[in-house]
Amino acid sequence: MTEFTIKEAQHQVDKWIKKYGVRYFSELTNMAILTEEVGEVARIISRKYGEQSFKNKETNKKLADELADVFFVLICLANQTGVDLNDAFEKNMNKKTKRDKVRHKKNEKLKLKKS
């Protein structure tokens, strides 16, 4: 698969839903699914980067696949609620830049640990 824009991703998910998914799940169902998928990401992160260990059947879980599941359901929610994620992301980045352009650089807690 080649690179694509967020707008193209939204269009691609919409086409997939109409071809294979019959219709979108309700917004409430998709919110529950999104929460479940984020939980799967959290499980992998806590085991790979945290102190928890993997259970035998969990070792095949791939972070990239779980993040893609989160992205897919997030796009579903955006599509069915009329949110242009490209526009929303651009506005959100501008908001964060205005609000935080010096805030994090001044945060002594961030200076304690090099990432």
C-alpha positions in Angstrom: 0.0 0.0 0.0 1.2 3.5 -0.8 1.2 6.6 1.4 -2.1 8.5 1.7 -3.5 11.5 3.3 -5.9 11.5 6.2 -8.7 12.5 3.9 -7.9 9.6 1.6 -7.9 7.3 4.6 -11.4 8.5 5.6 -12.5 7.9 2.0 -10.9 4.4 1.9 -12.6 3.4 5.2 -15.9 4.7 4.0 -15.6 2.6 0.8 -14.6 -0.5 2.8 -17.6 -0.1 5.1 -20.0 0.2 2.2 -18.5 -2.8 0.4 -17.8 -5.2 3.2 -19.3 -3.8 6.4 -22.8 -3.3 5.1 -23.1 -0.1 7.2 -21.4 1.7 10.1 -22.0 0.4 13.6 -23.8 3.1 15.7 -21.6 5.8 17.2 -22.0 4.3 20.7 -21.0 0.8 19.4 -18.0 2.3 17.7 -17.0 4.2 20.8 -17.1 1.0 22.8 -15.0 -0.7 20.0 -12.5 2.2 20.1 -12.2 1.8 23.9 -11.6 -1.9 23.5 -8.9 -1.4 20.8 -7.2 1.3 22.9 -7.2 -1.3 25.7 -5.4 -3.8 23.4 -2.7 -1.2 22.7 -2.4 -0.5 26.4 -1.9 -4.2 27.1 0.9 -4.5 24.6 2.6 -1.3 25.8 2.4 -2.3 29.5 3.9 -5.7 28.7 6.6 -4.6 26.2 7.7 -1.3 27.8 6.3 -1.7 31.3 6.7 -4.2 34.1 4.0 -6.7 33.1 5.0 -9.9 31.3 3.3 -11.4 28.3 1.0 -14.3 28.7 1.7 -17.2 26.3 -1.1 -16.5 23.9 -0.3 -12.7 23.8 3.2 -12.9 22.3 1.9 -12.7 18.8 0.1 -9.5 19.2 1.6 -6.7 17.1 1.5 -3.1 18.3 1.3 -1.8 14.7 -1.8 -3.9 14.0 -3.5 -2.8 17.2 -2.7 0.9 16.5 -4.1 0.5 13.0 -7.3 -1.0 14.6 -7.6 2.2 16.7 -7.0 4.4 13.6 -9.7 2.5 11.7 -12.3 2.9 14.3 -11.4 6.5 14.9 -11.9 7.1 11.2 -15.3 5.4 11.4 -16.4 7.7 14.2 -15.1 10.7 12.3 -16.9 9.7 9.1 -20.2 9.0 10.7 -20.2 12.2 12.7 -19.1 14.4 9.8 -15.6 15.3 11.1 -12.9 16.1 8.6 -9.9 14.6 10.4 -7.4 16.4 8.2 -8.9 19.8 9.0 -9.4 18.9 12.7 -5.8 17.7 13.0 -4.4 20.8 11.4 -6.4 23.0 13.7 -5.4 20.9 16.7 -1.7 21.2 15.8 -2.1 25.0 15.5 -3.8 25.1 18.9 -1.1 23.0 20.6 1.6 25.1 19.0 0.2 28.4 20.2 -0.5 27.0 23.7 2.6 24.9 24.3 5.4 26.3 22.1 7.4 27.2 25.3 5.5 25.5 28.0 7.2 22.1 27.6 10.6 23.6 27.2 10.2 25.3 30.5 9.0 22.1 32.3 11.8 21.0 34.7 10.2 17.6 35.0 10.9 17.0 31.3 14.5 18.0 31.6 15.2 15.3 34.2 14.8 12.4 31.9 16.3 12.3 28.4 14.1 10.5 25.9 
